[in-house]
Amino acid sequence: MSTITHRQIDVTAHDLPLTCPMPSAKLWNAHPRVALALDGEGEAHCPYCGTLYKFKGERPKSHH
């Protein structure tokens, strides 16, 4: 059985809302899908597989 290993994935506004694994992942069923919130630096870590997601580009404006 294949497993997701630690890695970094760059994401953009097109990828929001952010989940891991992402819908395009080949191993979509490697662990339960989890919603991820970007921190103030534009990063998020998956608690299951440790993948680091880094936001690239202009961040969308919040309505809050």
C-alpha positions in Angstrom: 0.0 0.0 0.0 1.3 3.5 -0.9 1.3 6.3 1.6 1.7 10.0 1.3 5.1 11.2 2.5 6.0 14.6 3.8 6.1 17.2 1.1 5.3 20.8 0.2 2.5 21.8 -2.2 2.0 25.4 -3.4 -1.6 26.5 -3.6 -3.5 29.4 -5.0 -6.9 31.0 -4.5 -8.2 28.4 -7.1 -7.5 25.6 -4.5 -9.6 27.1 -1.8 -11.2 25.9 0.3 -8.2 23.8 1.1 -8.4 20.1 1.9 -5.9 17.3 2.3 -5.7 15.2 0.3 -6.5 17.6 -2.5 -9.2 16.4 -5.0 -6.6 15.9 -7.7 -4.4 13.6 -5.5 -3.9 10.1 -6.9 -4.0 8.8 -3.3 -7.3 10.5 -2.5 -8.2 7.8 0.0 -4.8 7.7 1.8 -6.3 9.3 4.9 -9.6 11.0 5.8 -10.2 14.3 4.0 -9.5 17.2 6.4 -10.2 20.9 5.9 -7.1 23.1 6.4 -7.0 26.7 7.5 -4.1 28.9 6.3 -2.2 30.6 9.1 -1.1 34.3 9.0 1.9 33.3 7.0 -0.2 31.6 4.3 0.8 28.0 5.4 -1.1 25.0 6.6 0.1 21.5 7.8 -1.9 18.4 7.4 -2.3 16.7 10.8 -2.4 13.2 9.1 0.4 13.2 6.6 2.4 16.3 7.5 2.1 17.9 4.0 2.9 21.6 4.1 0.7 23.8 2.0 2.0 27.2 1.0 -0.2 29.9 -0.5 1.3 31.6 -3.5 0.0 34.8 -5.0 -2.5 37.4 -3.8 -4.8 36.1 -1.1 -8.5 36.5 -1.5 -10.1 39.3 0.5 -12.2 38.1 3.5 -15.7 39.2 4.0 -15.2 39.1 7.8 
